[in-house]
Each structure stands twice: as structure tokens, then as C-alpha cells.
Amino acid sequence: MGIEKGSRIPLYMQVKNLIINQIRTGDLKPGDIIPAELELCKMYGISRFPVRQAMTELVDEGYLERTRGKGTFVSKELPYIKPKYKNPVLGLVLGNLIAGFNGMIFSGFQKQAWKRGYFTVACCSEGLPDEEILCIDRLVENHVEGIIIFPCNNSLISSKLDKLKAKGVYLGLIDRNPGLNDIDYTGSDNQGGAYSAVRHIAMQGFRNIAFVSDMSNVSSINERLEGYLKAVEDFGMNAVTRININEDLSKYPYYMHRFFIEQLKEELMDLKNYLPLGIFAVNDGIAIQCINILENEGLVVGKDVGIVGFDNNPETQYMNVPLTTVAQNGYLIGKNAADIAIDKIEGKAIQVYKSIVPTQLIVRNSCGERGV
């Protein structure tokens, strides 16, 4: 393995990685002397600047130490270095491992990781912060090269950032970001998907519209709410909210724009004042609950109320009134997340990625009179 001058990876980073790899494999042992900078320049065929930068960073990170008048040596007390295995391992943490969207993510992630020579270990957090932390700890203990996480509500990932960095474990995020900077992210085009849903509701003739969600406050829901609000404005619709719809909605926090499924029965009389009403549900589960509540009240889904969900869970096409919904490509999300992680682990990329996968509106019968 040598220096690739045409690579997108900076020369100093390549030199640094080469030396770390020699330490990992035992070619360079604690106390061994490192050739002088000029000798390294001749060895790698590059100028002195990238060599000097690489050496400086290796000293700062504890791999090397300098002794005045004697030279540069491999540190006797090295920073933690993960063991090298024939087949490196990637960890994946999901709320569940088999259902719908999560199952597709797992399938795409595993297939792409295996294709590139990595084993995978999947852990189920059950959507619980403490279980998510336990999954991270167990994966680190088993020397994974990287961990990709679908964060749960109220995620505590930030408390593990220092540990992951110290252990040299890559961290990537899927679907939502709990406020972490400089972390690779792969997710759906939530804004675009929500926009297409509301546009469809408008095209079906519904002028009044409500955003119905649970009480979660995660990035993916807020992105869908942004797309919803943009489409409401573009198509001149009336946004039915907890606040007066004649007020400037932009001055209110996002959660004020929602009707919550937990209170929908109590608020149903208010919503009935806006019939015919379009509902954009933040996910298919919420949409199904809305349909059950509204049908029990004698409302006709597709006529009195037009409903669009988000996720395209398989069961939604077999309902009494098949659900119009926004499909996410979980397989491609998992595949892209695996590729980004492996590129970073192998030093083939250094930039922070934000990979956004397109969504698709699946039109069925829950929004529009053809469902009647």
C-alpha cells in the first residue's frame, strides 16, 4: 500500500493512515524509530509539507513521540487501537429488526456491507433510550469498526460520543438526527414527501387541512411539518391548528401546528367544523388510528375526510379504504448508510455526508371521492 497522488484523500492523511496501519500490524513496534521527514519524502515521493502535517498529528494523537536530538519514535503507550480482523464488523441499531421500514433498512444495509467484505451485527433498541445505549456499549465491546443508529425518541447518543471517538469507532445516523453536528446522516426526503402529500390533498379539492401526529419531537417529524407548511402556503389552504388560523403561523413553535392523535377524539367536534377536511398524518400508524376514530363517528373517508399517511407500510394497501401514503426507500437508505460508513472507515472519504433518498407518493383511495 502506497501513496495515491490522484486520490481525493489528502496526502498527509494517506501518510498518517499508512503509519497507523504499520503500527496496527506490528511492522512498527513501540520504541521503533521513524525515518526522518526528508527520508519519508523520498520514500513516498511527495513534498515535505504533507509529511510534516502527518507527523505532527500522529504526535498530537499519541501514536508517536519526539525526543530532541534523537528523533521520532513509536510511542511506548499507544492510544487504543482496535484489533484487526479478517472480516471487519459493522453494527446497526434499529428500533425493531423486522417490521416495514426498519426491515428494509436492515436488508439494504446488510447486503451492501457483505458485498464490501464486512460482517454485520444488528441490535434492537425497542425504541428505548437505555436499550439504545446498551446496544452501543455491547457493540463497542465486540470491537466493531462502526455503528449506524436509527435514534429513538429522547436518544442519549450524545453521551457516548467521547467514548466512540476514543475507541476509534465510526458513528452514522439513519432517519433522524438528535441535534448532533459533524455526523454522517442518511434519511428520506421528508420535506419533499410531505409536500407531495399535501399537494395531492389540495388537488382532490380539500381546502382545509390538519397535521396529525403523536407527541414525538424528532427531526424527521419536524421536516415533514416544514414540507406540510410550505405546501399549505403554496396552495392557499387553510391550516387547521390549535391556534387561530388567521394569525401568523410562523411565529409559533412547530408543535403548535399539530393536532395530536392522543387527543383527537376530544378535538373531533372542532375538526368537524372544517369538513370536508384533509388530514396529513405523520406516519401510517397515525393515519390508521385517524381512520378508525373518524369512521366510528360516521364520517366517510375519501369524501368527508381525505387522509394521506407516510411510510407505505404493507398492510395499508389491504385496508377497507386503502391508504394513500408516502413511500420511503428503506433498502436504499440502508445501502447508502453502509457505503458511507465503509468509505469513512477505510479512509476513502473525509467530508461529512448528508444523503437524502427520494420518496414517492402512492395514490390509493383514502383521499378523493373515488374511495366512496
C-alpha positions in Angstrom: 0.0 0.0 0.0 1.5 3.3 -1.1 0.6 6.9 -1.8 -2.1 7.6 -4.5 -1.4 11.1 -5.7 -4.7 11.2 -7.7 -6.8 10.3 -4.8 -9.4 12.6 -3.2 -7.8 11.8 0.2 -5.2 14.5 1.2 -1.6 13.3 1.0 -1.0 14.0 4.7 -3.9 11.8 5.6 -2.6 9.0 3.4 0.8 9.2 5.1 -0.9 9.2 8.5 -3.0 6.2 7.7 0.0 4.3 6.4 1.9 4.8 9.6 -1.0 3.9 11.8 -1.6 0.7 9.8 2.1 -0.3 10.2 1.6 0.2 14.0 -1.6 -1.9 14.0 0.0 -4.7 12.1 3.1 -4.8 14.2 5.5 -3.7 11.4 6.3 -0.7 13.7 6.5 -1.5 17.4 6.6 0.7 20.5 10.1 2.4 20.7 10.9 1.9 17.0 12.4 5.0 15.4 10.6 6.6 12.5 12.6 7.8 9.4 13.4 11.5 9.2 11.0 13.7 7.3 13.3 14.1 4.3 13.7 10.3 4.1 9.9 9.9 4.3 9.6 12.4 1.5 11.9 10.4 -0.8 10.1 7.1 0.3 6.7 8.4 -0.6 7.7 10.7 -3.5 6.0 13.8 -2.0 6.9 17.2 -0.6 7.8 17.9 3.0 4.6 19.7 4.0 2.2 16.8 4.0 4.8 14.6 5.7 5.3 17.2 8.4 1.5 17.6 8.9 1.0 13.9 9.2 3.8 13.6 11.8 2.5 16.5 13.8 -1.0 14.9 14.0 0.4 11.5 14.9 2.4 13.0 17.8 -0.7 15.0 18.9 -2.8 11.9 18.9 -0.3 9.8 20.9 0.9 7.4 18.2 4.4 9.0 18.0 6.7 10.9 20.4 9.6 13.2 19.7 12.9 13.3 21.6 15.1 16.3 21.0 18.3 15.4 19.4 17.4 11.7 18.9 14.3 11.7 16.6 10.7 10.5 16.4 9.7 7.1 17.9 6.6 5.0 18.1 5.0 5.8 21.5 5.6 3.2 24.2 2.0 3.8 25.5 -0.2 3.8 22.3 -3.7 5.1 22.1 -6.4 2.5 21.9 -6.2 0.6 18.6 -9.0 -1.7 17.6 -7.9 -5.3 16.8 -7.8 -6.0 13.1 -9.9 -8.9 12.0 -10.0 -10.7 8.6 -13.6 -9.6 8.2 -14.4 -6.3 9.9 -17.8 -5.8 11.6 -20.4 -3.0 11.3 -23.1 -2.6 13.9 -26.7 -1.4 13.2 -29.1 -0.3 15.9 -32.8 -0.1 15.0 -36.0 0.3 17.0 -37.1 -3.1 15.6 -35.5 -5.5 13.2 -38.3 -6.9 11.1 -41.2 -4.5 10.6 -41.7 -2.4 7.4 -39.3 0.4 7.1 -36.8 -0.9 9.6 -36.8 -4.3 7.9 -36.0 -2.7 4.5 -33.2 -0.6 6.1 -31.7 -3.8 7.6 -31.9 -5.7 4.3 -30.1 -2.9 2.3 -27.5 -2.3 5.0 -26.6 -6.0 5.4 -26.4 -6.8 1.7 -24.2 -3.8 0.9 -21.9 -4.4 3.9 -21.4 -8.1 3.0 -20.7 -7.1 -0.6 -17.9 -4.9 0.6 -16.4 -7.6 2.9 -18.0 -6.6 6.2 -20.0 -8.7 8.6 -23.0 -7.0 10.3 -24.4 -7.2 13.8 -27.9 -5.8 14.2 -29.3 -4.8 17.6 -32.8 -3.9 18.7 -33.3 -0.9 20.9 -37.1 -1.3 21.1 -37.2 2.5 20.8 -35.9 2.9 24.4 -33.0 5.3 25.2 -31.4 3.0 27.8 -31.6 0.0 25.5 -30.0 2.1 22.7 -27.1 2.9 25.0 -26.8 -0.7 26.0 -26.6 -1.7 22.3 -23.9 0.8 21.7 -21.8 -0.4 24.6 -22.1 -4.1 23.6 -21.1 -3.3 20.0 -18.1 -1.3 21.2 -17.1 -4.2 23.5 -17.1 -6.5 20.5 -14.7 -4.3 18.5 -17.0 -3.2 15.7 -15.4 -0.7 13.2 -18.5 1.4 13.1 -22.1 1.8 14.4 -25.0 3.2 12.4 -28.0 4.1 14.6 -31.7 4.9 13.9 -32.1 7.1 17.0 -35.1 6.6 19.3 -37.2 9.4 20.8 -35.2 11.2 23.5 -32.0 9.5 22.4 -28.9 9.6 24.6 -26.4 9.1 21.9 -24.6 12.3 22.6 -23.4 10.9 26.0 -21.4 8.3 24.0 -19.6 10.5 21.5 -16.4 10.8 23.5 -16.2 7.0 24.1 -16.8 6.2 20.4 -14.1 8.7 19.4 -11.6 7.4 21.9 -12.2 3.8 20.7 -12.0 4.9 17.0 -15.5 3.7 16.3 -17.3 5.3 13.4 -20.8 6.7 14.1 -23.5 7.3 11.5 -27.2 8.2 11.8 -30.3 7.0 9.9 -33.7 8.7 9.5 -33.3 11.3 12.2 -30.6 13.4 13.9 -30.9 14.2 17.6 -29.0 17.5 17.3 -25.5 16.1 16.6 -23.1 18.1 14.4 -20.5 16.7 12.0 -22.1 13.2 12.0 -22.9 11.4 8.7 -26.7 11.2 8.1 -28.8 9.1 5.7 -32.6 9.6 5.5 -35.6 10.2 3.4 -36.7 13.4 1.7 -39.2 14.1 4.5 -39.9 17.7 3.4 -40.5 16.7 -0.3 -42.6 13.7 0.7 -44.9 15.8 2.9 -45.1 18.5 0.2 -46.3 16.0 -2.3 -48.9 14.6 0.1 -50.4 18.0 0.8 -50.3 18.9 -2.9 -52.3 15.7 -3.6 -54.8 16.6 -0.8 -55.2 20.1 -2.4 -55.7 18.6 -5.9 -58.5 16.4 -4.6 -60.4 19.6 -3.6 -59.8 19.7 0.2 -59.2 23.3 1.2 -59.0 22.8 5.0 -56.2 20.6 6.3 -54.8 19.4 9.6 -51.4 17.9 10.5 -51.9 15.0 12.9 -49.0 13.4 14.8 -48.0 11.8 18.0 -46.2 13.9 20.6 -42.7 12.9 19.4 -40.3 15.8 18.7 -37.7 14.3 16.3 -36.1 15.8 13.3 -37.9 13.6 10.8 -41.3 14.8 12.0 -40.3 18.4 12.0 -39.0 18.1 8.5 -42.4 16.7 7.4 -44.1 19.6 9.2 -41.9 22.0 7.2 -42.9 20.4 3.9 -46.6 20.5 5.1 -46.5 24.2 6.0 -44.7 25.1 2.7 -47.4 23.3 0.6 -50.2 24.8 2.7 -48.8 28.2 1.8 -48.2 27.4 -1.9 -51.7 26.0 -2.5 -53.6 28.6 -0.4 -55.0 26.1 2.0 -56.5 26.7 5.5 -54.2 25.1 8.1 -56.4 23.9 11.0 -54.3 24.2 14.1 -54.7 24.8 17.9 -54.3 28.5 17.2 -56.4 30.9 15.2 -55.7 30.1 11.5 -55.9 33.8 10.7 -52.8 34.5 12.7 -49.2 34.4 11.5 -48.3 30.8 12.0 -44.6 31.3 11.5 -44.3 32.9 15.0 -45.4 29.7 16.8 -43.2 26.6 17.6 -43.7 23.6 15.4 -45.7 21.6 18.0 -48.4 24.3 18.0 -49.2 23.5 14.4 -50.2 19.9 15.2 -53.3 18.0 16.3 -52.2 15.1 18.4 -53.7 11.7 17.9 -53.8 11.2 21.7 -56.4 13.9 21.9 -58.1 13.5 18.5 -61.4 12.2 19.9 -61.7 15.2 22.2 -60.9 17.6 19.4 -63.1 15.9 16.8 -66.0 18.4 17.3 -63.7 21.2 16.4 -62.4 19.4 13.3 -65.9 18.7 12.1 -66.4 22.4 11.7 -63.9 22.3 8.8 -65.5 19.4 6.7 -64.6 18.4 4.1 -61.2 18.1 5.7 -57.8 16.9 4.5 -55.5 15.2 7.0 -51.8 14.7 6.6 -50.8 12.0 9.2 -47.1 12.0 10.2 -47.0 8.2 9.7 -49.2 5.3 8.6 -49.8 4.2 12.2 -51.3 7.6 13.0 -53.3 7.6 9.7 -54.9 4.2 10.6 -55.8 5.5 14.1 -57.4 8.6 12.5 -59.4 6.4 10.1 -60.7 4.2 12.9 -61.8 7.2 15.0 -63.4 9.1 12.1 -65.3 6.1 10.7 -66.7 5.3 14.2 -68.1 8.9 14.1 -69.8 8.1 10.9 -67.5 10.1 8.6 -66.7 8.8 5.1 -63.0 8.5 4.5 -62.2 9.7 1.0 -65.2 12.2 0.9 -65.8 13.9 4.3 -62.2 13.4 5.2 -59.2 12.8 2.9 -56.2 11.2 4.6 -52.6 10.7 3.5 -50.1 8.8 5.6 -46.3 8.4 5.5 -44.2 5.1 5.3 -46.2 2.8 2.9 -46.4 0.0 5.5 -47.5 -3.2 3.6 -50.8 -3.5 5.5 -52.1 -0.1 4.4 -53.0 -1.4 0.9 -55.3 -4.0 2.3 -57.5 -1.8 4.5 -61.2 -1.3 3.8 -60.2 2.0 2.4 -56.7 1.6 1.0 -54.4 4.3 2.3 -52.8 6.9 0.1 -49.3 7.3 1.6 -45.7 8.4 1.0 -43.3 5.5 0.4 -39.7 5.6 1.8 -37.0 3.6 0.2 -35.6 1.9 3.3 -33.5 -0.5 1.3 -31.6 2.3 -0.4 -31.2 4.2 2.9 -29.6 1.1 4.4 -27.4 0.6 1.4 -26.2 4.2 1.3 -25.5 4.3 5.1 -23.3 1.1 4.8 -21.4 2.6 1.8 -20.7 5.9 3.6 -19.6 4.1 6.8 -17.2 1.9 5.0 -15.7 4.7 2.9 -15.1 6.6 6.1 -13.6 3.7 7.9 -11.3 2.8 5.0 -10.1 6.4 4.7 -11.7 6.9 1.2 -13.6 10.0 2.3 -13.3 12.7 4.9 -16.3 15.0 4.3 -19.4 14.9 6.4 -22.3 13.3 4.4 -26.0 14.1 4.3 -27.5 11.5 2.0 -31.2 12.3 1.2 -33.2 9.5 -0.5 -36.2 10.5 -2.6 -39.8 9.5 -1.6 -42.7 8.5 -3.7 -46.5 9.3 -3.3 -48.5 6.1 -3.5 -52.1 7.1 -4.5 -54.9 4.8 -3.3 -58.5 5.6 -2.1 -58.3 7.4 1.3 -58.0 10.8 -0.3 -60.5 11.6 -3.1 -64.1 10.6 -4.0 -63.1 7.5 -5.9 -62.8 5.9 -2.5 -66.5 6.3 -1.9 
